[in-house]
Amino acid sequence: MARLDREVDASLKVTATQKAAADAALDVAEKAKIAAMRQANVAPAPVVSNTPRLDAVKAATVVKRAADVSLKESTKPADLDNPPAGTYYQWHVFAGGGGEWRLIKVGSFGGGNASGNLGGDNLGGDNLGGDNLGGGNDTGAGGSSTLKSVTDPAGPSTNITVLKSLLSSLGYSKTLVDSSTQYFMSLIAEGLDYDNIVSLYTDAKDYTLKSGQKVTSPFYEQYGYLNEGLTQPKSAADLFQFVEGTKNLIKSYNISSKFAEPDALKKYIANNVTVAKLDERIMSAKLRTITADPQYVNTLRQLKYINNSEDLTDFFLDPKIGEAQLEINRKTASFATEALRRADKGISFNADALTRNAATLISQGRSEAQIADIANQGYETIGQVLQPSVGLSNIFEGANAATAQTIQTELEAEQFLGLESSRRKKLKELGTNIFNQSTGMSTGRTVSYSNYSSAGQI
């Protein structure tokens, strides 16, 4: 009896152990199953569109289509399924969106063909009154009129309507989009979708159809060509906005249309000139014209910034000149004008020397107005000192020992670079001694032409 009890206990222990092992195995399997289910339920990684510029437009298009469907359903004629004898209802799509139901006489779309099919086998595509009504090639013979083909730009094609709406929503003008209809129809006939058509339209010069014929993008002809030769092409939207903005500026300010010609536009784009910068250039030219400073225009010509047949507008709107170089040229011209303005005081115009001296002030971060002010003060002082200095040189160094140009260069170095020459220092001392001896004034007082300037004491 005791042995039986022991065998039963042992059997129960084995059973319990097996059950525990089975439970553990089940637990592992269950966990694996749950993990697999969780893995299966993980949301896939979001798909990134390769045409992000159209995402918002597509969303709007979906909304518009839903509205059109709703309109179509809500305005169904009461007798849609039982129209008057010899007629049927057709949903007519408007180019700008929406549509209306129209009652059509059966006989108005051509007679039956030999097979007894109204208007041929492919009247309006597979579905009469569907999206591609008028898309068939066989409209039948006879009757008073025929359906328009899908290749007819005026035909009721939903495809071309949506595509045009999409492009218009991207900011392109209706005139441009409408003028491109035949191009769009050619690509639609090739089976291309909206994304590809828009990309080809804005970024490619031409496209070869299956027939071998090449069609050229109207957008590229008017705007896209501006990207030719650029290492960093502009976006289609930037090109469109720049060209149209430039045309508006030309018209608003009533200036020569030559600044909106293709060659000029290409140079503006290559030099990163924006519409806002072009507007500022035109305003600067207008303001300079109002002040009517002939010396400034003469300076531009002597610096070779413009030729004799050009004017201030040509200088400020020169498409060959980028913004940085134009700023340098403007500052240099403002500086050099003050020298030319004092030609009657013996100051000569040396373009190279003037450009170098202006460059020194430009490198100091001076504005155009500051440079003009420094030049004004500096050349006013030089004009007062130049001839007396030449006279002293002739007396103490001998006739023609130093030319007026040499002494002017030394005076410019004093005024704009803060550098005094040994000759100038010696002549000032001699001039001071003579002046003091002749007047009896105390030693150390300088002659009347000695003055202060923004760059230091003479």
C-alpha positions in Angstrom: 0.0 0.0 0.0 2.8 2.4 0.9 4.6 1.5 -2.4 1.4 2.3 -4.3 1.2 5.7 -2.6 4.8 6.4 -3.6 4.2 5.5 -7.2 1.2 7.7 -7.4 3.1 10.6 -5.8 5.9 10.1 -8.3 3.5 10.0 -11.2 1.8 13.2 -10.0 5.2 14.9 -9.8 6.1 13.9 -13.4 2.7 15.1 -14.6 3.2 18.5 -12.8 6.7 18.8 -14.3 5.5 18.1 -17.8 2.6 20.6 -17.3 5.0 23.3 -16.1 7.2 22.6 -19.2 4.2 22.7 -21.5 3.0 25.9 -19.9 6.5 27.5 -20.3 6.6 26.4 -24.0 3.1 27.8 -24.5 4.1 31.0 -22.8 7.1 31.4 -25.2 5.0 30.6 -28.2 2.3 33.0 -27.1 4.9 35.7 -26.6 6.3 35.1 -30.0 2.8 35.2 -31.5 2.0 38.5 -29.8 5.3 39.9 -30.9 4.6 38.9 -34.5 1.2 40.4 -34.3 2.6 43.6 -32.9 5.2 43.6 -35.7 2.5 43.1 -38.3 0.5 46.0 -36.9 3.4 48.5 -36.9 2.6 51.3 -39.3 4.8 51.4 -42.4 7.3 54.2 -42.8 5.7 57.2 -44.4 6.3 57.5 -48.1 8.0 60.8 -49.0 6.7 62.3 -52.2 9.3 63.1 -54.8 7.1 66.0 -55.9 6.5 67.9 -52.7 5.5 71.1 -54.5 2.4 69.4 -55.8 1.3 67.7 -52.5 -0.8 70.7 -51.4 -2.3 71.1 -54.8 -3.2 67.4 -55.1 -5.0 67.7 -51.7 -6.9 70.6 -52.9 -7.7 68.8 -56.1 -9.1 65.8 -54.1 -11.4 68.2 -52.2 -12.5 69.9 -55.5 -13.3 66.5 -57.0 -15.3 65.5 -54.0 -17.3 68.8 -54.3 -17.9 68.1 -57.9 -19.2 64.6 -57.2 -21.4 66.0 -54.5 -22.8 68.6 -56.9 -23.4 66.0 -59.5 -25.3 63.8 -57.1 -27.3 66.6 -55.5 -28.5 68.1 -58.8 -29.6 64.9 -60.5 -32.8 65.5 -62.6 -35.8 63.7 -61.2 -36.4 62.0 -64.5 -32.7 61.0 -64.9 -33.6 57.3 -65.4 -36.7 58.0 -67.5 -35.9 61.1 -69.7 -38.2 62.2 -72.5 -38.3 60.0 -75.5 -35.4 60.5 -77.8 -33.2 62.2 -75.2 -30.8 61.4 -72.4 -29.1 63.4 -69.6 -25.4 64.1 -69.7 -23.2 65.7 -67.0 -21.3 68.6 -68.5 -18.0 69.5 -66.8 -17.0 73.2 -66.7 -13.4 74.2 -67.3 -13.1 76.0 -64.0 -14.7 73.2 -62.0 -18.2 72.1 -61.3 -20.7 71.3 -64.0 -24.4 70.8 -64.9 -26.8 68.2 -66.2 -27.8 68.7 -69.8 -30.7 67.2 -71.7 -29.3 65.9 -75.0 -31.2 64.8 -78.1 -30.1 61.4 -79.2 -30.0 62.4 -82.9 -27.6 65.3 -82.2 -24.5 63.2 -81.9 -24.5 61.4 -85.2 -26.4 58.5 -86.6 -26.1 54.8 -85.8 -23.3 52.8 -87.5 -23.6 49.6 -89.3 -23.5 47.7 -86.1 -26.4 49.7 -84.7 -24.1 51.5 -82.1 -24.9 55.1 -81.7 -22.1 57.3 -82.9 -19.7 54.4 -83.4 -18.2 51.8 -81.1 -16.2 54.3 -79.0 -18.6 57.2 -78.4 -17.1 59.4 -75.7 -15.0 56.5 -74.3 -16.4 53.5 -72.5 -18.9 55.4 -70.3 -21.4 57.7 -72.0 -21.4 61.0 -69.9 -18.3 59.9 -68.0 -15.1 61.8 -67.4 -13.8 61.3 -70.9 -16.9 62.0 -72.9 -15.8 63.1 -76.3 -12.6 61.1 -76.0 -13.5 58.5 -78.7 -12.2 58.7 -82.2 -15.3 57.2 -83.9 -18.2 59.5 -83.6 -20.2 58.0 -86.4 -21.3 59.5 -89.6 -24.5 61.4 -90.2 -26.7 63.5 -88.0 -26.4 67.3 -87.6 -23.2 67.3 -85.4 -20.5 65.2 -83.9 -18.8 64.9 -80.5 -15.6 66.9 -80.1 -12.4 64.9 -79.9 -10.3 64.8 -76.8 -7.5 66.4 -78.7 -9.6 69.5 -79.3 -8.5 72.0 -76.6 -12.1 73.2 -76.3 -13.4 69.8 -75.7 -14.8 68.8 -72.3 -11.7 67.0 -71.0 -11.5 66.7 -67.2 -7.8 65.8 -67.5 -6.7 69.1 -69.1 -9.0 71.0 -66.8 -7.5 69.6 -63.7 -4.0 70.0 -65.0 -4.6 73.7 -65.8 -6.1 74.3 -62.4 -3.1 72.6 -60.8 -0.6 74.9 -62.6 -2.7 78.0 -62.0 -2.7 77.2 -58.3 1.1 77.1 -58.4 1.0 80.7 -59.4 1.5 80.5 -63.2 -0.6 83.0 -65.2 -3.7 81.9 -67.0 -2.3 83.3 -70.2 0.8 81.1 -70.0 -1.2 78.0 -69.0 -3.8 78.5 -71.8 -1.1 79.0 -74.4 0.4 75.6 -73.4 -2.8 73.6 -74.0 -1.6 71.8 -77.1 1.6 70.8 -75.3 -0.4 69.4 -72.4 -2.7 67.5 -74.7 0.3 65.9 -76.4 1.7 64.6 -73.1 -1.7 63.5 -71.8 -2.1 61.4 -75.0 1.3 59.8 -74.1 -0.2 58.5 -70.8 1.9 60.7 -68.6 0.5 61.7 -65.2 0.3 65.2 -63.7 3.5 65.1 -61.8 5.6 64.1 -64.9 3.8 66.6 -67.1 4.5 69.5 -64.7 8.1 68.5 -64.2 8.6 68.3 -68.0 6.8 71.5 -68.5 8.9 73.5 -66.0 12.3 71.7 -66.2 12.8 70.2 -69.6 13.3 72.0 -72.9 11.5 69.4 -75.0 10.0 65.9 -75.0 10.1 63.3 -77.7 6.7 61.6 -78.3 6.3 58.0 -79.2 5.8 59.1 -82.7 9.3 60.6 -82.7 8.0 64.2 -82.8 9.5 66.6 -80.4 7.3 69.0 -78.4 8.9 72.1 -76.8 7.8 73.4 -73.4 6.2 76.9 -73.7 7.4 77.5 -70.1 11.0 76.7 -71.0 10.9 79.0 -74.0 9.8 81.9 -71.9 11.4 81.2 -68.5 13.3 77.9 -68.2 16.1 78.9 -70.6 17.4 81.3 -68.0 18.8 78.3 -66.1 21.1 77.3 -69.0 24.7 77.4 -67.9 24.0 77.9 -64.2 25.7 75.6 -61.7 22.9 76.2 -59.2 19.7 76.4 -61.3 16.8 78.5 -59.9 13.4 76.9 -59.3 10.7 77.3 -61.9 8.7 79.5 -59.6 11.7 81.8 -59.0 12.3 82.2 -62.7 8.6 83.0 -63.4 8.4 85.5 -60.6 11.6 87.2 -61.6 10.7 87.6 -65.3 7.2 88.8 -64.6 8.4 91.1 -61.8 11.0 92.6 -64.0 8.5 93.3 -66.7 6.2 95.0 -64.2 9.1 97.2 -63.0 10.0 98.2 -66.6 6.4 99.1 -67.2 5.9 100.9 -63.9 9.0 103.1 -64.1 8.7 103.5 -67.9 12.3 102.6 -68.7 13.8 100.9 -71.7 12.5 97.4 -72.5 16.1 96.3 -73.3 16.5 95.5 -69.6 13.8 92.8 -69.9 15.2 91.2 -73.1 16.4 87.5 -72.8 20.1 88.4 -72.8 19.6 90.9 -70.0 17.4 88.6 -68.0 20.0 85.7 -68.2 22.7 88.0 -66.9 20.5 89.2 -64.0 19.8 85.6 -63.0 23.4 84.6 -63.3 24.4 87.5 -61.0 21.6 86.6 -58.5 19.8 89.9 -59.0 16.4 89.8 -57.5 13.3 91.9 -58.3 13.7 93.7 -55.0 17.3 94.6 -55.8 16.4 95.6 -59.3 13.7 97.9 -57.9 16.3 99.5 -55.6 18.7 100.0 -58.6 16.0 101.7 -60.6 15.1 104.0 -57.7 18.8 104.9 -57.2 19.1 105.8 -60.9 15.9 107.9 -60.7 17.2 109.8 -57.6 20.5 110.5 -59.2 18.7 111.8 -62.3 16.6 114.1 -60.1 19.7 115.6 -58.5 21.1 116.1 -62.0 24.8 116.0 -61.1 26.7 116.1 -64.4 30.0 115.5 -62.6 28.7 112.1 -61.4 27.8 111.0 -65.0 31.1 112.3 -66.3 32.9 110.3 -63.6 31.1 107.1 -64.6 32.3 107.6 -68.1 35.9 108.3 -67.2 35.9 105.2 -65.0 34.6 103.3 -68.0 31.5 102.2 -66.2 29.3 103.5 -69.0 30.1 104.7 -72.5 29.2 108.1 -74.0 25.8 106.9 -75.3 24.7 105.5 -72.0 23.2 107.1 -68.9 22.5 106.6 -65.2 19.9 103.9 -65.9 22.5 101.9 -67.9 24.9 102.1 -65.0 22.5 101.1 -62.2 20.7 98.4 -64.3 23.7 96.9 -66.0 22.8 93.2 -66.1 26.5 92.2 -66.4 27.2 93.6 -62.9 26.3 91.7 -59.8 25.1 93.3 -56.6 28.6 93.2 -54.9 30.4 94.7 -57.8 27.7 97.3 -58.3 28.1 98.4 -54.7 31.9 98.8 -55.2 31.4 100.7 -58.4 28.9 103.1 -56.8 31.2 103.8 -53.9 34.2 104.3 -56.2 32.2 106.7 -58.4 31.0 108.7 -55.4 34.6 109.0 -54.3 36.1 109.9 -57.7 33.3 112.5 -58.4 34.7 114.7 -55.6 38.1 114.8 -57.3 36.6 115.6 -60.7 34.5 118.3 -59.1 37.7 120.2 -58.2 39.5 120.0 -61.5 39.6 123.8 -61.6 41.9 123.7 -58.5 44.4 121.6 -60.4 43.3 118.2 -59.2 43.8 115.6 -62.0 41.7 112.6 -62.6 43.7 109.4 -62.4 41.2 106.5 -62.6 43.6 103.9 -61.2 44.8 106.0 -58.3 41.2 107.0 -57.5 40.0 103.4 -57.6 42.8 102.3 -55.2 42.1 105.0 -52.7 38.4 104.3 -52.8 39.1 100.6 -52.3 40.9 101.4 -49.0 37.9 103.2 -47.7 35.6 100.4 -49.0 37.7 97.8 -47.2 37.1 99.7 -43.9 33.3 99.0 -44.3 32.4 102.6 -45.1 29.0 103.3 -46.7 28.6 105.1 -50.0 27.5 108.3 -48.2 30.5 108.1 -45.7 32.9 107.7 -48.6 31.5 110.6 -50.5 31.8 112.8 -47.3 35.4 111.8 -46.7 36.3 112.4 -50.4 34.5 115.8 -50.2 36.6 116.9 -47.2 39.8 115.4 -48.4 39.8 116.8 -51.9 38.6 120.2 -50.6 41.8 120.3 -48.5 44.0 119.0 -51.3 42.5 121.7 -53.6 43.7 124.3 -51.2 47.1 122.9 -50.6 48.1 121.5 -54.0 49.2 124.6 -55.9 51.1 126.2 -52.9 52.9 122.8 -52.4 54.0 122.8 -56.1 55.2 126.4 -55.7 57.3 125.4 -52.6 58.8 122.5 -54.4 59.8 124.6 -57.3 61.5 127.1 -54.9 63.3 124.6 -52.6 63.8 121.6 -54.8 64.1 123.2 -58.2 61.8 123.6 -61.1 59.8 120.5 -62.0 61.6 118.5 -59.3 58.2 117.1 -58.4 55.2 117.3 -60.7 51.7 118.3 -59.6 50.6 114.7 -60.1 53.3 113.5 -57.8 52.4 116.0 -55.0 48.7 115.2 -55.5 49.4 111.5 -55.0 51.3 112.3 -51.8 48.5 114.6 -50.6 45.9 111.8 -51.3 48.1 109.4 -49.3 47.9 111.8 -46.3 44.2 112.4 -46.6 43.0 108.9 -47.2 45.7 106.6 -46.0 47.2 108.7 -43.1 50.7 108.6 -44.7 52.8 111.8 -44.8 55.7 111.9 -47.3 59.2 113.1 -46.3 59.0 115.7 -49.0 55.7 117.1 -47.7 57.0 117.2 -44.2 60.2 119.1 -45.3 58.2 121.5 -47.4 55.8 122.2 -44.6 58.7 123.0 -42.3 60.4 125.3 -44.8 57.1 127.0 -45.6 56.4 127.5 -41.9 59.8 129.1 -41.3 59.5 131.5 -44.2 55.9 132.4 -43.2 57.0 133.0 -39.6 60.0 135.1 -40.6 57.9 137.3 -42.9 55.2 137.9 -40.4 57.1 137.8 -37.2 54.7 135.3 -35.7 55.8 132.7 -33.2 57.6 129.5 -34.3 55.6 126.4 -34.5 52.4 127.8 -36.1 51.7 126.2 -39.4 50.9 127.9 -42.7 47.2 128.7 -43.5 46.9 125.8 -45.9 47.7 123.2 -43.2 44.5 121.8 -42.0 42.8 118.8 -40.4 40.9 116.1 -42.3 39.1 112.9 -41.5 42.3 111.0 -42.1 44.6 113.0 -39.9 46.6 116.3 -39.9 48.5 117.5 -42.9 
